Structures are given as structure tokens and as C-alpha cells.
């Protein structure tokens, strides 16, 4: 069944059954609108991979139907994949002023800014994308200028909440527009796509304003330098750090490229209020006493190359953490980053720093930007959707969101738990699961995207596990006999100087094997290489219980 034959399709290409690389689309007949295009970082099972972005095969196959990309906000898991999308599919991009400011940084780095078609929208904007009408509404999150999106189609309204919380005392506005949300609900919502990140957490998510007071208190108590790390894109948190530095008479140093870029763009667009003379360069820190220095840096997730990790390892070239300094980690770990962050915290304690970290009211240094159970129920109550598709979460979160929906009166069968690539189709007012579309991960490796497949990754994991043995043999082209002793090279398998006996046994085995092949008149290179791999592989496993990658090289002279 061809999905193009259906009237209205809704699908996620990323962002369900995972945290990160959000990407969704709705399609009405020949019009497709894409929502967000994010990225996420690889784990240790993907050696050599720089970034993971959504697979856009379906969009490329239907490129003439794709009308626009709508971006809900400026976090990496919603904008990180945009340069890789636009390299293959240069479509109009719509976002708020700050969101587009952050996107422009990425497009400039990729040399795409001049040809990109960028359009600024606000919470009261209305646009047309073929037969799909698009309007917006303001929502709270941990970055300013966030919007949810309402799509008007002949089959009814489809609403995507974006990432949200209901913060009734926001640091940097806007206040939750409950009247607008209720009006959308009153007009009728056929399908609601609502984020599920905190569906397991009871109650309400605390206000971001709670963090500001705790940061100011920590700044006031600190006797020496202060280092504080948070997400560069958490502009509200950055403003609170700036305010605390001003209040306590400290100069502020920015470390990390993304932090410098985001602060620069946010200042230029009016989202950050930074007094003149507050920011100084790292080299200028020596001109001020320690109690007048604060450093705002990247690395709150323990990223190995980020500023905080280098500081914790005493590898930063311009500034260092000294015993008695205060280090504040004003962010919670994204699932999967706990181990890296724990190592950074350990290193900070080794340096003698006072480390403040943790979420919630224990330290007050971080609150989530995502709504908890009561906020998810409030969104459902305001929108009154006929159907719900929980998104932006792992499976347990999506299922918990379904239960919350049932508690506020949405029938169990009207909640669709889908995987990436599965579609929900609406026809004649009825929703049901539709055909699958291509989806998955595209791996960014250096300058290439999508070029690294499962076989390459398997080889990389193999190499990282047991290393490699290279066997070089030189044969006479005419007589096929060996002209020199074989050379055996170990890379990541054993330390040769400590394993000379084993390496000698491998050379003897190669020599014996090659002589046997010559007597048997084996002359096909592929056959010779395979027999060498099999014989050497069995011998190495019998001696070491390891299975290194074996690479035979046969040279004919």
C-alpha cells in the first residue's frame, strides 16, 4: 500500500522511543510539512561516529511534496540535523527569531547560509504550506522563543506541542498562554502530538526561577573562583548566571565555542542583558583576584572535549581550577551521559574543588525544562484531542503518557504508541495505524553522512575489542614461492616486545601454511588469504582466546 494514497499521514522519523534527533512530518495528499530536525551524540557502541541525525529517505523520495520545515525551538535535539537536511533538500525553514539565530550559526559553519531560505515567525504568525495551514502558540521551555504548532487540514487540526512546561514565573517570558491553548482546544483538535520526557514524574516541574536564587546564593558564598557549567542553549540559565555575577561583583569568562556563539547571538537579538565590561577574556583573569572571577563553560554532560572536562583534567591552556574553587554543574545528565559526568566530577574533587551538582530542591542548581505529569494532564485537558500520539520519549515514557491520557478521559484505543517510521493515518475522521515509511539513523562521520553502514561499524567494534594482525607475504610471480620471511604486524592485539614468542609462532604458522599452499598449487589470491585468515585465527584463539581482525597482504614480485 502506497502511503501517498492516504489523505492525512502523521509520522516520526526520530524522537519516539528515544531521547534526541527529533523529526516529525504531517502529509495531506501532496503536501508534506516537516517539524524539527535534530541530532544526538553517539554512545561507545558507535566508534568514530561524530553525530547521529534522522534518516530522511522518505522526504528525499517525495522531495517535490515537501513544503517547509517548521522548527519549534533552538535545542540541538531539534536543530542539530538541519545542515545535513538542507544539503540534500533545500526547503524553506520557519522558526522564531532566536531559533533562526542559532540555526544561522550552524548553516554558516557548513557554508549553507547564503542559499538557505529562512523565515521568521512569532506566536501569532499564520502561514500556508500547500493545503495545510500553520499557526503557532507560545510555550515555556528552558530556552526562550519556543512555540507549539497547530496544523489545519481538511481532516482536522493536528497540534504539536514542542518541548514544554508550564512555568508561571518564567525568568525570560513569555507566560503560559492558557487562553490560546484553550481556544485551540475549543475549536477542536483531531490529533495531539505531545512530548513525554517527564511522563514518569509526578506533580509539576519547578520553576526556572528557583535556580536563580540558588545560583546567587552559591556565588555569594564562594571565596575563590567560580566555574559554572550548563547547556549553552539554556539562555534563561545563562541570564541567571550573568545576574549573579553582576550582583556579586565578579567578571565573567566564557569558555567553549558553543557557549561563546550562543551568548553572542542572544545578546545581538536582545535575549540576554549583559552589562558593558562584565565579560572578559580568559587571559585577563590574572588581573583580578580569584574572588572576582566567574567562568561560564560548556561540558555539563561530561563531553570529553568540552571545556569542563579539560578543566577537570588540568588540560585547559588558559585557565585552571585550583583547590578551594567552586564548580557548579547546573544541568542534569541526559540518559547515557551519567558515566562521563561522574568521571568529570571525580576529577574535580581530586583537584580540591567544591563541587555542587544535582537536580531539584536538593541543590537547586537545575530544574527540568519539561513538564511533569500534572502539566501533561493540563495540556491534554486544554487541548481536548480526539487522538493522542505521545512523542519525545522512550517507550516507558510513552506508555506512562497513555495512562495519563486515560485518566483525563481519552479512550485507550485513541492513543497511538508508535515507533519511528510508523504512521498514523486519518481518513474520513477515523485514525488507524498506516503503512511504514523508511526511518532510522544516519551517521555523520567527518565530512560524510550516511556513508557508515553496519559492516563498517562492526569492523570498528571488532578493532576496538581485539585489535588487528597484519600478515605480509611476498611471493614470486612466476614460481609462486615465498621470497622472504612473512612479516606479522600487531596493532591493538598484543605488545610485540612482550609477546615475541607468540609472534614467532604466528610467523612459523604463516610460513608453513604458505609452503603447503605452494605444494598444493593454490594460486588464487582470495583463496590464499582466506586459508591464512582461518589458520592464523584458529591458532590465535587457541593461545589467547582473542579474535583480532586478521588482514593478509600478498605481494607478487
SULSUL-V499821 format. One record per residue. RES is the residue in one small letter. SS is DSSP state (H for helix, E for strand, - for the rest). D_LAST is the distance of its C-alpha to the last C-alpha in whole Angstrom. Layout:
# SULSUL-V499821
<<RES	SS	D_LAST> <RES	SS	D_LAST>>
This chain:
# SULSUL-V499821
<<x	-	58> <x	-	58> <x	H	59> <x	H	60> <x	H	62> <x	-	64> <x	-	67> <x	E	66> <x	E	63> <x	E	62> <x	E	59> <x	E	57> <x	E	53> <x	E	53> <x	-	56> <x	E	57> <x	-	56> <x	E	55> <x	-	56> <x	-	54> <x	-	52> <x	-	56> <x	E	56> <x	E	58> <x	E	59> <x	E	62> <x	E	62> <x	E	65> <x	-	64> <x	-	62> <x	E	63> <x	E	60> <x	E	61> <x	E	59> <x	E	60> <x	-	58> <x	-	54> <x	-	53> <x	E	50> <x	E	50> <x	-	47> <x	-	45> <x	-	45> <x	-	43> <x	-	41> <x	-	40> <x	-	37> <x	-	36> <x	-	39> <x	-	41> <x	E	44> <x	E	45> <x	E	47> <x	E	49> <x	-	47> <x	-	49> <x	H	47> <x	H	51> <x	H	52> <x	H	49> <x	H	50> <x	-	53> <x	H	53> <x	H	56> <x	H	58> <x	E	58> <x	E	60> <x	E	60> <x	E	59> <x	E	62> <x	-	61> <x	-	63> <x	-	63> <x	-	60> <x	-	58> <x	H	55> <x	H	55> <x	H	57> <x	H	55> <x	-	52> <x	-	50> <x	H	52> <x	H	49> <x	H	46> <x	H	49> <x	H	50> <x	H	46> <x	H	46> <x	-	50> <x	-	52> <x	-	56> <x	-	59> <x	E	59> <x	E	63> <x	E	64> <x	-	66> <x	H	66> <x	H	65> <x	H	62> <x	H	61> <x	H	61> <x	H	58> <x	H	56> <x	H	56> <x	H	55> <x	H	52> <x	H	52> <x	H	52> <x	H	49> <x	-	47> <x	-	48> <x	-	50> <x	-	54> <x	-	54> <x	-	54> <x	-	55> <x	-	59> <x	E	60> <x	E	64> <x	E	66> <x	-	69> <x	-	71> <x	-	73> <x	-	76> <x	-	73> <x	E	73> <x	E	70> <x	E	69> <x	E	66> <x	-	67> <x	-	69> <x	E	69> <x	E	71> <x	E	70> <x	E	72> <x	E	72> <x	E	73> <x	E	73> <x	E	72> <x	E	71> <x	-	68> <x	-	67> <x	-	66> <x	-	68> <x	-	68> <x	E	67> <x	E	69> <x	E	69> <x	E	69> <x	E	71> <x	E	70> <x	E	72> <x	E	71> <x	-	74> <x	-	73> <x	E	74> <x	E	73> <x	E	70> <x	E	70> <x	E	67> <x	-	68> <x	-	65> <x	-	65> <x	-	69> <x	E	71> <x	-	75> <x	-	76> <x	-	79> <x	-	79> <x	-	76> <x	-	75> <x	-	74> <x	-	75> <x	-	76> <x	-	78> <x	-	78> <x	-	79> <x	H	81> <x	H	83> <x	H	80> <x	H	78> <x	H	81> <x	H	82> <x	H	79> <x	H	79> <x	H	83> <x	H	81> <x	-	79> <x	E	76> <x	E	74> <x	E	71> <x	E	70> <x	E	67> <x	E	67> <x	E	65> <x	-	65> <x	-	64> <x	-	67> <x	-	68> <x	-	68> <x	-	70> <x	-	74> <x	-	76> <x	-	76> <x	-	73> <x	-	75> <x	-	75> <x	-	73> <x	H	76> <x	H	76> <x	H	72> <x	H	74> <x	H	77> <x	H	74> <x	H	72> <x	H	75> <x	H	76> <x	H	73> <x	H	73> <x	H	76> <x	H	76> <x	-	73> <x	-	73> <x	-	70> <x	-	67> <x	E	66> <x	E	63> <x	E	63> <x	E	61> <x	-	61> <x	-	59> <x	-	59> <x	-	60> <x	-	63> <x	H	66> <x	H	69> <x	H	68> <x	H	66> <x	H	70> <x	H	71> <x	H	69> <x	H	70> <x	H	74> <x	H	74> <x	H	72> <x	H	75> <x	H	78> <x	-	76> <x	-	76> <x	-	72> <x	E	69> <x	E	67> <x	E	63> <x	E	60> <x	E	57> <x	-	54> <x	H	53> <x	H	54> <x	H	58> <x	H	58> <x	H	57> <x	H	60> <x	H	62> <x	H	62> <x	H	62> <x	H	65> <x	H	67> <x	H	67> <x	H	68> <x	-	71> <x	-	70> <x	-	70> <x	-	73> <x	-	71> <x	-	74> <x	-	73> <x	-	71> <x	-	70> <x	E	67> <x	E	65> <x	-	61> <x	H	60> <x	H	60> <x	H	64> <x	H	64> <x	H	65> <x	H	68> <x	-	70> <x	-	71> <x	H	69> <x	H	72> <x	H	72> <x	E	68> <x	E	67> <x	E	63> <x	E	62> <x	E	58> <x	-	56> <x	-	54> <x	-	57> <x	-	55> <x	-	53> <x	-	50> <x	-	47> <x	-	47> <x	-	50> <x	H	53> <x	H	55> <x	H	52> <x	H	51> <x	H	54> <x	H	54> <x	-	51> <x	-	53> <x	-	50> <x	-	52> <x	-	52> <x	-	55> <x	-	58> <x	-	58> <x	-	60> <x	-	62> <x	-	64> <x	-	67> <x	-	66> <x	E	67> <x	E	64> <x	E	65> <x	E	62> <x	-	64> <x	-	62> <x	-	62> <x	-	58> <x	-	57> <x	-	56> <x	-	52> <x	-	53> <x	H	55> <x	H	52> <x	H	51> <x	H	55> <x	H	56> <x	H	53> <x	H	54> <x	H	58> <x	H	57> <x	H	55> <x	H	58> <x	H	61> <x	H	59> <x	-	59> <x	-	63> <x	-	64> <x	E	66> <x	E	65> <x	E	67> <x	E	65> <x	-	66> <x	-	67> <x	-	71> <x	-	74> <x	-	73> <x	-	71> <x	-	72> <x	-	69> <x	-	67> <x	-	69> <x	-	67> <x	-	67> <x	-	67> <x	-	70> <x	-	71> <x	H	73> <x	H	76> <x	H	75> <x	H	73> <x	H	76> <x	H	78> <x	H	75> <x	H	76> <x	H	79> <x	H	80> <x	H	77> <x	-	79> <x	E	76> <x	E	76> <x	E	72> <x	E	70> <x	E	66> <x	E	65> <x	E	62> <x	-	60> <x	E	60> <x	-	58> <x	H	60> <x	H	62> <x	H	64> <x	H	64> <x	H	66> <x	H	68> <x	H	69> <x	H	70> <x	H	72> <x	H	74> <x	H	74> <x	H	76> <x	H	78> <x	-	79> <x	-	80> <x	-	77> <x	-	76> <x	H	73> <x	H	72> <x	H	72> <x	E	70> <x	-	66> <x	-	63> <x	-	60> <x	-	56> <x	-	54> <x	-	54> <x	-	57> <x	E	60> <x	E	63> <x	E	65> <x	E	69> <x	E	71> <x	-	74> <x	-	75> <x	E	73> <x	E	70> <x	E	67> <x	E	64> <x	-	62> <x	-	58> <x	-	55> <x	-	53> <x	-	49> <x	-	49> <x	-	47> <x	E	45> <x	E	43> <x	E	41> <x	E	40> <x	E	37> <x	-	37> <x	-	38> <x	E	37> <x	E	39> <x	-	39> <x	-	35> <x	-	35> <x	-	35> <x	H	36> <x	H	32> <x	H	31> <x	H	34> <x	H	34> <x	H	30> <x	H	32> <x	H	35> <x	H	32> <x	H	30> <x	H	34> <x	H	35> <x	H	32> <x	-	29> <x	E	25> <x	E	23> <x	E	19> <x	E	17> <x	E	13> <x	E	11> <x	E	7> <x	E	6> <x	-	5> <x	-	5> <x	-	8> <x	-	10> <x	-	9> <x	-	10> <x	E	10> <x	-	9> <x	-	11> <x	-	14> <x	-	14> <x	E	16> <x	E	19> <x	E	21> <x	E	24> <x	E	26> <x	-	30> <x	-	29> <x	-	30> <x	-	31> <x	H	28> <x	H	30> <x	H	33> <x	-	31> <x	H	28> <x	H	29> <x	H	28> <x	H	25> <x	H	24> <x	H	26> <x	H	23> <x	H	20> <x	H	22> <x	H	22> <x	H	18> <x	H	17> <x	H	20> <x	H	19> <x	H	16> <x	H	17> <x	H	20> <x	H	17> <x	H	15> <x	H	19> <x	-	20> <x	-	17> <x	-	17> <x	-	14> <x	-	15> <x	H	14> <x	H	17> <x	H	19> <x	H	16> <x	H	17> <x	H	21> <x	H	21> <x	H	19> <x	H	22> <x	H	25> <x	H	24> <x	H	24> <x	H	26> <x	H	29> <x	H	28> <x	H	29> <x	H	32> <x	H	33> <x	H	33> <x	H	34> <x	-	35> <x	-	33> <x	-	31> <x	-	28> <x	E	26> <x	E	23> <x	E	19> <x	E	16> <x	E	13> <x	E	10> <x	E	7> <x	E	4> <x	-	0>>
